[in-house]
Amino acid sequence: KRRNMKVLSNNLTFRLVASNLLSLVGTAAIVVLLFVGQQHDAGGARRRGLGQGGDGETCCVCSPPRLVDHNVSLANIVGHLKALQDIADSAGGSREAGSKGFDDSTAYVKEQLTQAGYTVEVQTFDALDGCGYECCGTMSTADKQFHYGGEFYETWCSPFASAEALTTFVENDGCRDLDFVDFEAGNIAIVQRSDSCSIDKQVVTAQSAGASSIVIFNDEDRVDLFAYTLQIASKIPVFTASYSVGQELVQNTALLSLNSTSSIETIEMQTNIIAEKQGDSDNPSSDDQLIVMAGCHLDSVQWGPGINDNGSGSATILEIALQMPESTKHRVRFAFWGAEELDKRGSYYYVTKSQELENIAVYLNLDMIGSPNFNRMYYIPVSAAEELIVKTTWIPFFQSRNLSVIPVDIQGRSDHYPFQLAGVPTGGLFSGSDGVKTEEEATLFGGVAGITMDPCYHDFCDTFENVNQQVLEELSDAAAQAVLTLVNRDNSDLMQNRNAPA
């Protein structure tokens, strides 16, 4: 497999070089014609050469000035990528969650952010790594044995545990710590299913309040019993119930016995890095309540260094953070997620724990923005607020550069997804992974049709040499300008339209 992948990678490199040479011939002819016809472009600005070093050399291809000025450079991003490659090399070739390579990656990011004056939070959590199940759990009172599969379920990935305690109905929706202010620790929490937050958040909040277990029953609009798979590593048994069972438990406080037969495997003490700077308190137009957030996953898969997936996003977010101006209208927060490759466990944990989701105006995600056989793509919007993000960031940028870009539906495959489920407007950039490039896309972006956009996706060959620095520079420039635009605009329209359909 490795030999074949190496051959494929080398073949791709040769074919991409050949394709790019043909493109360059055409580009050179266009540049010559433009130069002859218009020797001076008053709005033009020299574009940094790909792989530019610290001497600031430029190439002769001209581009319009930036919509928003910033100091994020390809050279510094490349420096972070090389550091992540060195970390992987010294840790057996991987930066996977729970490994020395990941721990060293988080240490590198934390040190850089701390030196830049950020308030840095190291958020630790246990990441789910697998679930087992033996039918069936039990739920009973002194007077009644509830029927599994008709009246209740234990959630998939509920821990193997039992609880026997008095029930307490938690009013409101159980999404906030304040909902549990009068809750007696050790009791079993009875909570109604809510659209205000996820079930995982209800579980985490109940667990923090000292509940020994939790039963989440359906609402009056969705009365039937429902099944659920936890996304977080709960320490207490979690059960779901029909609306009628929930009403029975609410109306009759009783000693309830629960027995979960599920089991979970966890990787303990995973890490998210969260860094923040406050808005400008001296700016009369500043709004320190709203948060503009950008993030990426820092971990790789087990069998590779993950320099495109997702060193490219991590290096870019880190450099944007390091180059942020001191004065901004809104608070700006950067996140480097752990355990994304274990199904987004870090971002799910953050969303379930956060008490500030309603203050996050937007979350931007970068995941794989240096693919060798790239497309330029932005996440397809699913709400009116997300459409506004596209119209105020990605579209103006790519139009100003005369670069082709297309929307892509990556569904739940990256860390924007837990935010999106929680109602936070999201956006992101992507250059492709295991999707096969079409003939139309090859015409639009160059590269080779009929093969994947990153043949080294989730493999040992996802090294520094796998990263296409051209698209990395383009998408990092777009991301930097998007963050600076959003952190200094009003954003009340995003807040007003966050629940409106696209």
Salt bridges, closest charged atoms under 4 A:
ASP104 OD2 - LYS100 NZ 2.59
ASP126 OD2 - LYS235 NZ 3.61
GLU151 OE2 - LYS144 NZ 3.28
ASP195 OD1 - ARG222 NH2 3.23
ASP219 OD2 - ARG222 NH2 2.90
GLU248 OE1 - LYS144 NZ 3.22
GLU276 OE2 - ARG331 NE 2.79
GLU276 OE1 - ARG333 NE 2.57
ASP299 OD1 - HIS297 ND1 3.06
ASP309 OD1 - HIS297 NE2 3.02
ASP309 OD2 - HIS458 NE2 3.08
GLU319 OE1 - HIS80 NE2 2.86
GLU326 OE2 - LYS277 NZ 3.31
GLU340 OE1 - HIS297 NE2 3.27
GLU341 OE2 - HIS297 NE2 3.82
GLU341 OE1 - HIS458 NE2 3.15
ASP343 OD1 - LYS344 NZ 2.51
GLU356 OE2 - ARG331 NH2 3.06
GLU356 OE1 - ARG333 NH2 2.73
GLU358 OE2 - ARG176 NH2 3.00
ASP367 OD1 - HIS297 NE2 3.24
ASP434 OD1 - ARG413 NH2 3.27
GLU473 OE1 - ARG47 NH2 3.75
GLU473 OE2 - ARG48 NH2 3.45
GLU474 OE2 - ARG47 NH2 3.51
GLU474 OE1 - ARG376 NE 2.78
ASP477 OD1 - ARG66 NE 3.60
ASP477 OD1 - HIS70 NE2 2.74
ASP477 OD2 - ARG401 NH2 3.37
ASP493 OD2 - ARG489 NH2 2.85
